[in-house]
Amino acid sequence: MKLFCVRHGETDWNLEGRFQGRMDIPLNGRGVEQAKAVGKLLSHIRLDSIWSSHLSRARDTAEIIALHHGLSVITSPGISEISHGKWEGRKAEEIEELWPGMLEQWHKYPHTVTMPDGESLGHVLQRSVRAIDEICRDSSGNVAVVSHDAVLKALLCYWMGCPLASFWRFQLANCSITVVELEDRGIRIPLMGETSHLGYVFSRVEQKGL
C-alpha cells in the first residue's frame, strides 16, 4: 500500500503569515494552480481512493486531484489541521505581544506547547495516527491523503521514529508530495516534500504562520 500525502495548495493567509488552524480559508489563485499541477502529476498513477481533511483548502485540492481518477473524495476530520485556538487569524508579531515568549517556545520546543484554547502536537499525532489507521483499514492500493502542514509533519515524526521535538526538521511546501510505502516488513519513505511539479526543487517560501 502506498500513501501519496499532499499538503493543500496556497491560501492568502499562508502568504500573509497568519495562523490558520481550523479557520476554513480557501485556496487562492496560486493555490488552485498548484493543485492542478499536483493533480496532473498524480494523473499518471492509478489512485484507488482519495482522502482529505474536511477544510476547504484541503478538500478543494483533493477534488482537483480526483478529477483525473473518477473518484469521490472521502473526508476525515482526523487529518484536519492543528487547532491553533486563540492564535488563529493572528500574525507572529500579534502572538508575541499577547503571549510573550510562547511563539519562541513553539519554534524551539514544539512538543511542549499547547495552543491557547487549541491543541498540542501530541493531540494532533494521536488523532492523525488513528485516522491513518482507519484509512488503511478501509482502503487498499494507492491512496492520496490531502492534509495540512502540522498533521503531515507530526505523522512524519511517527513514521520515521522521531520524537515530536523533531517537528521543525521537516519542511513541506504547499502541494508538495510525500510518498509513504506501508509493507509487511515496515515503512519506507522514498519521496519527501517533492515540489518539482511546481517548477522548483531547492527554493521554498518561508511561511511564518505555522
C-alpha positions as CSV (number, residue, x, y, z in Angstrom):
1,M,0.0,0.0,0.0
2,K,1.2,3.5,-0.9
3,L,0.1,6.8,0.6
4,F,0.6,9.8,-1.6
5,C,0.5,12.6,1.1
6,V,-0.2,16.0,-0.3
7,R,-0.2,19.3,1.6
8,H,-3.1,21.6,0.4
9,G,-2.4,24.5,-2.0
10,E,-1.6,28.0,-1.0
11,T,-4.0,30.4,0.7
12,D,-3.9,34.2,1.2
13,W,-3.3,33.5,4.9
14,N,-0.2,31.4,4.0
15,L,1.1,34.5,2.2
16,E,0.2,36.9,4.9
17,G,1.8,34.7,7.6
18,R,-1.5,34.3,9.6
19,F,-2.1,31.2,11.7
20,Q,-5.0,29.3,10.0
21,G,-5.6,26.2,12.0
22,R,-9.3,25.3,11.9
23,M,-10.3,28.5,10.1
24,D,-11.7,27.5,6.8
25,I,-9.6,29.7,4.5
26,P,-10.0,28.9,0.8
27,L,-7.3,28.4,-1.8
28,N,-6.1,31.5,-3.6
29,G,-5.4,31.6,-7.4
30,R,-1.9,30.3,-7.0
31,G,-3.2,27.5,-4.7
32,V,-5.6,26.4,-7.4
33,E,-2.8,26.3,-9.9
34,Q,-0.6,24.3,-7.5
35,A,-3.5,21.8,-7.0
36,K,-3.8,21.5,-10.8
37,A,-0.1,20.8,-11.1
38,V,-0.1,18.1,-8.4
39,G,-3.3,16.6,-10.0
40,K,-1.6,16.4,-13.3
41,L,1.4,14.6,-11.8
42,L,-0.8,12.1,-9.9
43,S,-2.9,11.5,-13.1
44,H,-0.1,9.2,-14.2
45,I,-0.7,7.0,-11.2
46,R,-3.7,4.8,-10.6
47,L,-5.3,6.1,-7.3
48,D,-7.7,3.7,-5.6
49,S,-9.1,6.3,-3.2
50,I,-8.6,9.9,-2.2
51,W,-9.0,11.1,1.4
52,S,-9.0,14.7,2.6
53,S,-9.3,16.9,5.6
54,H,-12.8,18.5,5.8
55,L,-11.3,22.0,5.5
56,S,-11.9,23.5,2.1
57,R,-8.3,24.3,1.3
58,A,-7.5,20.6,1.5
59,R,-10.8,19.3,0.2
60,D,-10.7,21.5,-2.9
61,T,-7.1,20.4,-3.6
62,A,-8.3,16.8,-3.3
63,E,-11.3,17.4,-5.6
64,I,-8.9,18.7,-8.3
65,I,-6.8,15.6,-8.0
66,A,-9.9,13.4,-8.1
67,L,-11.0,14.9,-11.5
68,H,-8.3,12.7,-13.1
69,H,-9.5,9.5,-11.5
70,G,-13.3,9.5,-11.5
71,L,-13.2,9.2,-7.7
72,S,-15.2,10.8,-4.9
73,V,-13.2,12.5,-2.1
74,I,-13.7,11.0,1.3
75,T,-13.2,13.4,4.2
76,S,-11.6,12.5,7.6
77,P,-11.7,15.0,10.4
78,G,-8.8,13.2,12.0
79,I,-6.4,14.7,9.4
80,S,-7.6,18.3,9.7
81,E,-5.1,20.9,10.7
82,I,-3.9,21.5,14.3
83,S,-6.2,23.9,16.2
84,H,-4.2,27.0,16.9
85,G,-7.0,28.2,19.2
86,K,-6.7,31.9,20.0
87,W,-3.7,32.2,17.7
88,E,-5.9,31.7,14.6
89,G,-6.2,34.7,12.4
90,R,-3.2,36.4,14.0
91,K,0.3,37.1,12.8
92,A,3.5,36.2,14.6
93,E,4.0,39.8,16.0
94,E,0.5,39.8,17.5
95,I,1.0,36.5,19.1
96,E,4.3,37.6,20.6
97,E,2.6,40.7,22.0
98,L,-0.3,38.8,23.6
99,W,1.6,35.7,24.7
100,P,5.3,36.8,25.2
101,G,7.8,34.0,24.7
102,M,5.3,31.4,23.7
103,L,6.0,31.6,20.0
104,E,9.7,31.2,20.6
105,Q,8.9,28.1,22.7
106,W,6.7,26.8,19.8
107,H,9.6,27.2,17.4
108,K,12.3,25.7,19.7
109,Y,10.3,23.1,21.7
110,P,7.1,22.5,19.7
111,H,6.3,19.3,21.6
112,T,5.9,21.3,24.9
113,V,3.3,23.8,23.6
114,T,-0.5,23.6,23.8
115,M,-2.1,26.4,21.8
116,P,-4.3,28.7,23.9
117,D,-7.7,27.0,23.7
118,G,-6.2,24.8,21.0
119,E,-4.2,21.6,20.6
120,S,-0.7,20.3,21.3
121,L,1.3,18.2,18.8
122,G,0.6,15.2,21.0
123,H,-3.2,15.7,20.4
124,V,-2.6,16.0,16.6
125,L,-0.4,12.9,16.4
126,Q,-2.9,10.8,18.4
127,R,-5.9,11.7,16.2
128,S,-4.0,11.7,12.9
129,V,-2.4,8.2,13.5
130,R,-5.9,6.9,14.4
131,A,-7.3,8.4,11.2
132,I,-4.5,6.9,9.0
133,D,-5.1,3.5,10.6
134,E,-8.8,3.8,9.7
135,I,-7.9,4.9,6.1
136,C,-5.6,1.9,5.8
137,R,-8.3,-0.4,7.0
138,D,-10.9,1.0,4.6
139,S,-8.6,1.3,1.6
140,S,-6.0,-0.6,-0.5
141,G,-3.5,0.1,-3.3
142,N,-2.6,3.7,-3.9
143,V,-4.2,6.2,-1.7
144,A,-4.0,10.0,-1.8
145,V,-4.2,11.8,1.5
146,V,-4.6,15.5,1.3
147,S,-3.9,17.2,4.6
148,H,-2.0,20.0,6.4
149,D,1.5,21.1,7.4
150,A,1.3,20.2,11.1
151,V,-0.5,16.9,10.6
152,L,1.9,15.7,7.9
153,K,5.0,16.7,9.9
154,A,3.7,15.0,13.0
155,L,3.0,11.9,11.0
156,L,6.5,12.0,9.6
157,C,7.9,12.1,13.1
158,Y,5.8,9.0,13.9
159,W,6.7,7.1,10.6
160,M,10.4,7.9,11.0
161,G,10.5,7.0,14.7
162,C,11.4,10.6,15.6
163,P,10.2,12.4,18.7
164,L,7.8,15.3,18.2
165,A,10.7,17.6,19.2
166,S,11.9,16.9,15.6
167,F,8.8,18.6,14.1
168,W,10.6,21.6,12.6
169,R,13.2,19.5,10.9
170,F,10.7,18.8,8.1
171,Q,9.6,21.4,5.6
172,L,6.6,20.7,3.4
173,A,5.7,23.3,0.8
174,N,2.1,23.8,-0.4
175,C,1.1,21.0,-2.7
176,S,4.3,19.0,-2.1
177,I,4.1,15.2,-2.3
178,T,5.4,12.8,0.3
179,V,5.2,9.0,-0.5
180,V,4.9,6.5,2.2
181,E,5.1,2.8,1.5
182,L,3.4,0.5,4.0
183,E,4.7,-3.0,3.7
184,D,4.8,-6.2,5.9
185,R,8.5,-5.5,6.6
186,G,7.8,-1.9,7.7
187,I,7.5,1.6,6.5
188,R,9.6,3.3,3.7
189,I,9.5,6.9,2.6
190,P,11.1,7.0,-0.9
191,L,10.0,10.6,-1.5
192,M,9.5,13.6,0.9
193,G,8.3,17.1,0.2
194,E,8.6,16.7,-3.6
195,T,7.9,20.0,-5.5
196,S,9.4,19.6,-9.0
197,H,5.9,19.6,-10.5
198,L,5.5,23.1,-9.1
199,G,8.6,24.3,-11.0
200,Y,11.1,24.5,-8.1
201,V,13.1,22.0,-6.2
202,F,15.6,23.8,-3.9
203,S,13.9,27.0,-3.1
204,R,11.0,27.3,-0.7
205,V,8.8,30.1,0.5
206,E,9.3,30.6,4.3
207,Q,5.9,30.8,5.9
208,K,5.6,32.4,9.4
209,G,2.0,31.3,10.2
210,L,2.9,27.8,11.2
